[in-house]
Amino acid sequence: MNATPDRILDIATGFMGAKQLDNAARIGLFAALAGGPRDAAGLAEATRHPERQVRILADAMNALGLLERSAGNYALAPDAEKYLSGRGDIDLTPFLAFLGDISYRQWLGYDRTVDTDHPGALELDEAGWSDFMAGVMTYNALHAEQYGEAFDFADFRNALDFGGLAAGFSVVAMAQNPELSTRYVYAPGFTDGIAEAADAAGCASRVVIEEAPTETAQPGGEHDLVLLTHVLHRFTPEQNVAILRAARAAAVPGATLHLLDFFLDRDPVQRGIDALHAGEYFNIDGTLVYPIDEVEGWLSETGWSVDRLVALPGSPRVLVATAA
């Protein structure tokens, strides 16, 4: 097969589509189509933006597959309807705003990170941090949704959610299984919102909340399910070994560990979203996406046996292990 420049150009111009997606969501283009198809003039009226710019955005979203176009009218593709129109359970617009307003600006300094191996430093005012958290927690909600769809929690009774940042992962598990209880052991300052999330899901009576520094905590107990969600990339290798050892000490023999994070592969082709987040995490604050070989070595060292790796669409992967 003859080589063509298509792939190179698609990658090199990818930031243009990302900024157009951000702006389409920002002005309410997808929400304007929630009630049915519209033409460019109708979209301009609904979004209160210049028709020429709205037409460019709508055509770009059609080219990217998020809008369908027929006889001059635009309509939502299924993924845009579910995640961008405001009609689904999760609206990714705050996450797109985070990417467009915060992450994108941080990536403008990526050359320095590559040349020096020095991490970036995110400097935001109070409003900026609010937007940061809104975006990150929206993305976490997507991860939790995909996590709940990927696993069956019927056989578990006593879960430990250890060192995480968001209650949603355990909440979706408890929503599946009314006999499952969860003990949250989170770092001080990260327990806000757990009780409210559990109450909203109708499982508040099955939740215990404790605070302890993740890297030194010793939760103990006899849990048959242990969740470490978005934990490893925030800590050093030595700290991660200690965390995994503490998790094993809190698990009964045969218990299941769900280790949710991004990982660098050993396969011939790297999963793209993980490699992108390796750059994102380090460029924002110096946190690390680890090679999966290294993570599996920590698991073996701390009494866990690796079972499988499960990819979540648009989200991290879950490394599943069993307590030896």
N, C-alpha and C positions, 0 to 999 in steps of 0.2 A: 504494500500500500504506500502510495506517495505521501510524503510529509507535507502538511499544509500549516499555515500560521494561525489557523482558527483557535486552537486551544490557547496559544500564547496570548492572542489578543483578547480572548474571553476573560482570561485571568487578569491581564493588565488593565482592562477597562472595568473590572468588577466593582471598583469603588463607585463608579458612576451609577450603576444600577442600585447599589446599596443606598446612595444618597437620594436617588429618585424614589425608592421604596420608603425611606424615612419620611420624605416630604409628602408622598401620597397618603401615608397614614396620618401625618401631622395635620393636613388640611381636611381630613375626613372624607377622602375619596372613596374608600371602601365602605365606610358607614353610609355614604350617600347612595350606594347601590344595594343596601340591605333590603330595601323594599321592592327591588326589581331593576331591570335594565334602564339605562339612560344614555342619551347621546352626549357629545361634548358640551353642547350648550346647556343641557339640563344639569350636567355635573358642575359646570361653572356657576350656574345659579345656586345649586345646592351647597356648594363649598364656598361661595362668595370669593372666588379667585378668577383671574383673567382666563378667558376661554383658551387662548393659545397655550398657556402654561398647563392648564388642566388637560388639554388634548395631548401634549407631549408626555405628561405623566401617565395618562391612561394608555397611550400607545406603548410606552415603556413597560407598563405592568402587563399588557397583553403579550409583548415580546417575551417577557420573563415567565409567562404562563399563569399569572395570578388573576388576570381578567380575560374573559372571552369576548370576542368582537364579531358582530354580525350586522350587516346593513347599517353601519355607522353607530350602532348601539353597543354599549359595554355592559357586561354582566360578571358577577363574581364567579371565579373558579371555586371548587369545593373547599380547598384549603384556605383560600382568602375568606370565604364565607364563615368558616368555622373559627378562624383565629384572628381575623382583622376587621370584621364587620361590626363587632360589638354584640352580635347575637349569640355567640358561643359562650361556654363557661369560662374560657380564657381569651382575653384580648391582648395580643402581643404588642400593641401600640406603645405602651410605656417602655418595653424592652427596646423597640426600634428607636425610640427617642434617646434612650441611654447610649445606644450604639452611635447614633448620629451626632449627638451633642457632646458626649463625654469620651467614649471610646475612640471615636474617629480623631478627635483632637489629640488624644494621647498617642495615637499611632503616628502622628506627624513627627514625633521624636524618636521613632523606631530605629533610624539610622544610627543614632548614638548608642542605643542598646546593643545593636548588632556589633558595632565597632569596639565597644568597651566591655561588654558583658556586665554592665552596671544596670540594675533595674530602674524602671521609671518610678516616679513619685507623683501620685495623684493629688493635686491641690485643688480643692473645691470649697466654695463658701457653703453656708447652711442650706441654701436653696439647691445648690449643686449636689450636695450629699443626699438631700431628699429625693432628687431625680435619680441619683445613682441607686439608692435603695429600692425605689419603685421599679426600676428596670430589672435589677438583679432578682428581686422577689417575684416579679412576673415570670422571669425565665425559670426560676425555681419551681413555680407553680406548674409550668409546662413539664418540667422534669418529673414532678410528682405524679402528674396525670399519666405520663407515659410509663412510669414505674408501676403504677397500679394496674395498667392494662397488660403489662408484661409478665406479672407473677400471680400465682394463686397462693393466698395466705390462709387457706382453710385449716391447715394442719398445725398452725402455731397458736400458742396460748399466752406466752410471756415474752414480750419484746423489750429490748434495750435499744433506745435511740441515743447514740453516744457521740457527743462532740459536734453535732450538726448545727445548721444555721436556720433551718425551717422545719416546722412541724408537719408539713404536708405529706411527706413520705409515709410516716407512721399513720397519719390520719386516713390515707387511702387504704392502707392495710386493714385498719380497724373497721373501716366502712364495709369492707368485704366480709369480715369475720366478727360477729358480735361477741364471740368468746375470747377475743384477743385483747389483752391489756398491754399498755406501753409505759415504760419507765424512761423518762427523758433525763439524761445527765448532760447538761450543756454548760459551757463556760459562763461565768458571771457576766451579765449584761446581754446575753443571747437567749434568755428564756421568755422575753416579752412576746406575746402573741400566741404562745402555745395553748394556754387555757382557753383563749377565745376561739382558736381554730378547732380545738376539740369540742368545745361547747356547740359551735355552729354545725359540726358534723354529728352531734348527738352522742358523743362518746366521752364526755367529760368525766363521767364516773369511773372510767377505765384508764385514767391517766394519773401518773405521779411525776412531779417535776422537782429536780434537784439541780443545784449549781456546784460546779467544781471545775478547776482549770483542766482542760482536755489533756494536755501533755503530761500531767502528773496525777490525774484522777485514778482511783481504784474502785470502780463501781461495785464489784463483787456481785453476788446473787447467782441465780440459776435460771438463766434465760435460754429459750430455745430458738430465738431469732435475735440477731444483733445487726443493727444498721449503723454504718459509718457513711454518711452522705455528705459529699463535698468537704471531707476532712483532710485527706492525705496531702493535697496540694498546698495546704496552709502551713505545713510543718516540715521540719528537717527529717532526713532519714533516721537519725537516732531517736527523735521524738516519735516518729511513726512506728518504729519497732516497739517502743514503750506503750504506745496507744493500742497496738494490735495485741500485745501481751496482756494488757489490762482487759481488753475485750474478751480474750480467750479465757481469762480467769473468771469472767462473769458469765460464761456459757457452759451449759451442760454438755457432756460428750454427745456428739452427733448433732449439735446445734448448727444452725445455718447462719453464715455471715454474708451480708450484702454490702459490698464495698463499691459505692457509687462515686465515680469521678471520671475525668478524662485521663487517657493513657497513651503513651507512645508505643507503637507496635513493634513486633519482630517480624511481621509478615512482609511479603514482597511489596505490597502497596499499603501505605499508611492510611488509616481512616482520616479523612480530611478535617472534620470538625475538631478532632482532638489536637491535631497539629496546629490549627489556627488558634485554639485556646492556649496552647503552650506559649505562643507569642503574646497573646492577649494578657495572660496572667502575669508573666514576667515583666512585660512592658508597663503594666499598670502599677504593680506593687512588689514585684520580685518573687511571687509565689510560683510554684513549680508543678508542671505536669511531668510525672515520672514515667520512665520506661517500664512496661509491664513485667519484664524479666526481673527488674529490681523489686517491684512490689510482690511478685510471687516468691522471691527469696525471703522477704520479710515475713510473709505468711507461713512459709515452711519453718522458719526460725522460731516462730511464736506459737506453734501448735495448731496451725490450720492447714487443711488439705484443699487445694484448688479443684473446683468442679468444672466450672464453665464461665464463659464471658458472654454477657447478653447486651446487645446494642439497643439503645432506646432512640427512636426516631427524633432527630433534631436535638438530641440531648446527650448526656454522657453515657458511659457503659457501666454495667454492674458486674463486678467480679464476684462470683459466688464461690464460697468456700465452706467446708465442714469442719467442725471442731473435732480434732483427732482424739 
